Amino acid sequence: MSPPYPGAGPYRLVFTPEAQAQCQRLPSRQRGSVERTLARLARTVGLRQYVSPSEAMEEFQVHVAAAIVSYELDPGLRALVVKRVETEGR
């Protein structure tokens, strides 16, 4: 089955170097849960036909596996860009 519109499909999941290092410091089970949740989120965002300019400038947060993940959407690159991964106890 082909995508319903041009450019459809999951957003790529991109980590900034800082966020990648923070994610690597998580225990492996927690890191796996964070990565799976972000991959599902990127697939879901990819279903949208339009991301407004104001949404593209906004930083979002999701709580998963005792971590707080901050990310932005880049509609030009069709990427979900992870900015920070912090444990909730910090």
C-alpha positions as CSV (number, residue, x, y, z in Angstrom):
1,M,0.0,0.0,0.0
2,S,1.4,3.4,-0.9
3,P,1.5,6.4,1.4
4,P,-1.8,8.4,1.4
5,Y,0.0,11.6,0.3
6,P,3.4,12.7,-0.9
7,G,5.9,12.8,2.0
8,A,3.9,10.5,4.1
9,G,5.6,8.1,6.4
10,P,7.3,8.3,9.8
11,Y,9.5,11.2,10.8
12,R,13.2,10.3,11.2
13,L,14.3,10.1,14.7
14,V,17.4,12.4,15.2
15,F,19.3,12.9,18.4
16,T,21.5,15.9,19.1
17,P,25.0,14.8,20.3
18,E,24.1,16.0,23.8
19,A,20.8,14.0,23.8
20,Q,22.5,10.9,22.4
21,A,25.1,11.0,25.2
22,Q,22.3,11.4,27.8
23,C,20.3,8.6,26.3
24,Q,23.4,6.3,26.3
25,R,23.8,6.9,30.1
26,L,20.4,5.4,30.8
27,P,20.1,1.8,32.0
28,S,19.6,-0.5,28.9
29,R,16.0,-1.4,29.7
30,Q,15.1,2.3,30.2
31,R,17.0,3.3,27.1
32,G,15.2,0.7,25.0
33,S,11.8,1.9,26.3
34,V,12.7,5.5,25.5
35,E,13.9,4.6,22.0
36,R,10.8,2.5,21.2
37,T,8.4,5.2,22.5
38,L,10.2,7.9,20.4
39,A,10.1,5.6,17.3
40,R,6.3,5.2,17.8
41,L,5.9,8.9,18.3
42,A,7.9,9.6,15.1
43,R,5.6,7.2,13.1
44,T,2.5,9.0,14.5
45,V,3.8,12.5,13.7
46,G,4.6,11.3,10.2
47,L,0.8,10.6,9.7
48,R,0.2,14.4,9.8
49,Q,-0.1,16.2,6.6
50,Y,1.0,19.6,8.1
51,V,3.0,20.9,10.9
52,S,2.5,24.6,11.5
53,P,5.5,27.0,11.7
54,S,4.6,27.7,15.4
55,E,4.6,24.0,16.2
56,A,8.0,23.6,14.5
57,M,9.4,26.3,16.8
58,E,7.9,24.7,19.9
59,E,9.8,22.3,22.2
60,F,7.7,19.3,23.4
61,Q,8.2,17.0,26.3
62,V,7.2,13.4,26.8
63,H,7.6,11.4,30.0
64,V,8.7,7.8,29.5
65,A,10.4,5.2,31.6
66,A,11.3,7.6,34.4
67,A,12.8,10.0,31.9
68,I,11.8,13.3,30.4
69,V,12.5,13.7,26.7
70,S,12.5,17.1,25.1
71,Y,12.1,17.3,21.3
72,E,11.2,19.5,18.4
73,L,9.7,18.8,15.0
74,D,11.5,19.7,11.8
75,P,8.9,19.4,9.0
76,G,11.5,20.4,6.4
77,L,13.6,17.4,7.2
78,R,10.6,15.3,8.4
79,A,12.5,14.7,11.6
80,L,11.7,14.5,15.3
81,V,14.8,16.0,16.8
82,V,15.5,14.9,20.4
83,K,17.1,17.8,22.3
84,R,17.5,16.4,25.9
85,V,16.9,13.1,27.8
86,E,16.8,13.6,31.6
87,T,15.9,11.4,34.4
88,E,12.9,12.6,36.4
89,G,14.8,12.6,39.7
90,R,17.2,15.3,38.6
